[in-house]
Amino acid sequence: MTDLVLPSETNPLNNLFGGELLARMDRAASIAARRHSRRIVVTASVNHVAFNRAVPLGSVVTVEAAVSRAFSTSMEVFIDVWMEDRFSGERTKANEAIYTFVAVDDTGIPTAVPKIEAETELEKQRFAAALRRKQLSLVLAGKMKPKEATELRALFMEE
Ligand SMILES: CC(C)(COP(=O)(O)OP(=O)(O)OC[C@H]1O[C@@H](n2cnc3c(N)ncnc32)[C@H](O)[C@@H]1OP(=O)(O)O)[C@@H](O)C(=O)NCCC(=O)NCCS
């Protein structure tokens, strides 16, 4: 999803307002989750957001979203945000985020989603770490007991 940064979308430093970027990321991620599941999808959680670089007024911003892992009814979506240099056209990574979406039926009940096959090295890394991020998100939301988060606990037990 590529779009410009307009004056109404900036903060007093003339950089892209964080909430505007969150909304753009949510839109792009929901399209990725919907294309994967072919279902209505809702944002269940925002697991990680890093605003590493300010995005100045007038920038051309590209938000790329891809499902990194599908569980039973939920999908983890990775979002990479790029900005384009006005003169050279070179793309620089500005931000990244990880969202969780849940596929639901017409009444809002979670419904099954197809599995995903990781192909590239990056996809495989993101796929492998997705389960512990899901467990962390559920623990923080009070939906899972820390002792049940086996994959997450294993991370801290490594030598
Ligand atoms: C997201 C929602 C559908 C989950 O409903 P629920 O009753 O908690 O359903 P479940 O407990 O069966 O969870 C469904 C899936 O979501 C996952 N999930 C729920 N909360 C989560 C969280 N905080 N982090 C990560 N995953 C979460 C569960 O692990 C489960 O995944 P799985 O089936 O792949 O294993 C429900 O909470 C909802 O509709 N929320 C509002 C969504 C919304 O309006 N979003 C826009 C915000 S403005």
PDBQT file of the ligand as one rigid body, heavy atoms in Angstrom, charges set to zero:
ROOT
HETATM    1  C1  LIG A 201     -10.429 -11.148  18.539  1.00  0.00    +0.000 C 
HETATM    2  C2  LIG A 201     -11.672 -11.890  19.011  1.00  0.00    +0.000 C 
HETATM    3  C3  LIG A 201     -12.461 -12.401  17.798  1.00  0.00    +0.000 C 
HETATM    4  C4  LIG A 201     -11.178 -13.088  19.806  1.00  0.00    +0.000 C 
HETATM    5  O1  LIG A 201     -12.292 -13.670  20.375  1.00  0.00    +0.000 OA
HETATM    6  P1  LIG A 201     -12.159 -14.706  21.598  1.00  0.00    +0.000 P 
HETATM    7  O2  LIG A 201     -13.493 -14.958  22.139  1.00  0.00    +0.000 OA
HETATM    8  O3  LIG A 201     -11.054 -14.263  22.503  1.00  0.00    +0.000 OA
HETATM    9  O4  LIG A 201     -11.780 -15.994  20.815  1.00  0.00    +0.000 OA
HETATM   10  P2  LIG A 201     -10.775 -17.115  21.197  1.00  0.00    +0.000 P 
HETATM   11  O5  LIG A 201     -10.392 -17.122  22.643  1.00  0.00    +0.000 OA
HETATM   12  O6  LIG A 201     -11.367 -18.364  20.602  1.00  0.00    +0.000 OA
HETATM   13  O7  LIG A 201      -9.492 -16.711  20.357  1.00  0.00    +0.000 OA
HETATM   14  C5  LIG A 201      -9.510 -16.758  18.957  1.00  0.00    +0.000 C 
HETATM   15  C6  LIG A 201      -8.089 -16.699  18.474  1.00  0.00    +0.000 C 
HETATM   16  O8  LIG A 201      -7.568 -15.415  18.778  1.00  0.00    +0.000 OA
HETATM   17  C7  LIG A 201      -6.347 -15.534  19.469  1.00  0.00    +0.000 C 
HETATM   18  N1  LIG A 201      -6.225 -14.389  20.351  1.00  0.00    +0.000 N 
HETATM   19  C8  LIG A 201      -7.180 -13.854  21.142  1.00  0.00    +0.000 A 
HETATM   20  N2  LIG A 201      -6.672 -12.799  21.813  1.00  0.00    +0.000 NA
HETATM   21  C9  LIG A 201      -5.378 -12.679  21.433  1.00  0.00    +0.000 A 
HETATM   22  C10 LIG A 201      -4.324 -11.810  21.778  1.00  0.00    +0.000 A 
HETATM   23  N3  LIG A 201      -4.489 -10.821  22.662  1.00  0.00    +0.000 N 
HETATM   24  N4  LIG A 201      -3.108 -11.991  21.196  1.00  0.00    +0.000 NA
HETATM   25  C11 LIG A 201      -2.901 -12.965  20.291  1.00  0.00    +0.000 A 
HETATM   26  N5  LIG A 201      -3.877 -13.830  19.924  1.00  0.00    +0.000 NA
HETATM   27  C12 LIG A 201      -5.093 -13.687  20.479  1.00  0.00    +0.000 A 
HETATM   28  C13 LIG A 201      -6.491 -16.846  20.226  1.00  0.00    +0.000 C 
HETATM   29  O9  LIG A 201      -5.225 -17.365  20.607  1.00  0.00    +0.000 OA
HETATM   30  C14 LIG A 201      -7.159 -17.697  19.183  1.00  0.00    +0.000 C 
HETATM   31  O10 LIG A 201      -6.187 -18.086  18.213  1.00  0.00    +0.000 OA
HETATM   32  P3  LIG A 201      -6.178 -19.563  17.545  1.00  0.00    +0.000 P 
HETATM   33  O11 LIG A 201      -7.607 -19.989  17.313  1.00  0.00    +0.000 OA
HETATM   34  O12 LIG A 201      -5.459 -19.374  16.259  1.00  0.00    +0.000 OA
HETATM   35  O13 LIG A 201      -5.448 -20.449  18.490  1.00  0.00    +0.000 OA
HETATM   36  C15 LIG A 201     -12.616 -11.018  19.915  1.00  0.00    +0.000 C 
HETATM   37  O14 LIG A 201     -11.913 -10.689  21.095  1.00  0.00    +0.000 OA
HETATM   38  C16 LIG A 201     -13.043  -9.764  19.199  1.00  0.00    +0.000 C 
HETATM   39  O15 LIG A 201     -13.935  -9.783  18.383  1.00  0.00    +0.000 OA
HETATM   40  N6  LIG A 201     -12.418  -8.630  19.562  1.00  0.00    +0.000 N 
HETATM   41  C17 LIG A 201     -12.729  -7.353  18.942  1.00  0.00    +0.000 C 
HETATM   42  C18 LIG A 201     -11.974  -7.226  17.619  1.00  0.00    +0.000 C 
HETATM   43  C19 LIG A 201     -12.058  -5.831  17.066  1.00  0.00    +0.000 C 
HETATM   44  O16 LIG A 201     -13.103  -5.227  17.075  1.00  0.00    +0.000 OA
HETATM   45  N7  LIG A 201     -10.912  -5.333  16.562  1.00  0.00    +0.000 N 
HETATM   46  C20 LIG A 201     -10.828  -3.980  16.131  1.00  0.00    +0.000 C 
HETATM   47  C21 LIG A 201     -10.434  -3.141  17.285  1.00  0.00    +0.000 C 
HETATM   48  S1  LIG A 201     -10.905  -1.502  17.103  1.00  0.00    +0.000 SA
ENDROOT
TORSDOF 0
